[in-house]
Amino acid sequence: MGKSKVRANFDVYNLSNRSNVLNMTTRFGPQWLQPIQIMGGRLLKLSAQFDF
C-alpha cells in the first residue's frame, strides 16, 4: 500500500513508584510546606500510530 507505516509506543511513568512532591504551599501559616500535589502511581501507556 505505498508508503504506509505503523509505529508502536510503550511508555512507563514513575517506574519506582515514588511519591515525589510536585507542588506545595509556600505561604506562611499552619499549612506551610504542606504537599498540594504528589506524583501518581505507576502508569503504563501503550499506543500506536498509523501513517499513510
Order of alpha helices (4+ residues) and beta strands (2+ residues): beta-beta-beta-beta
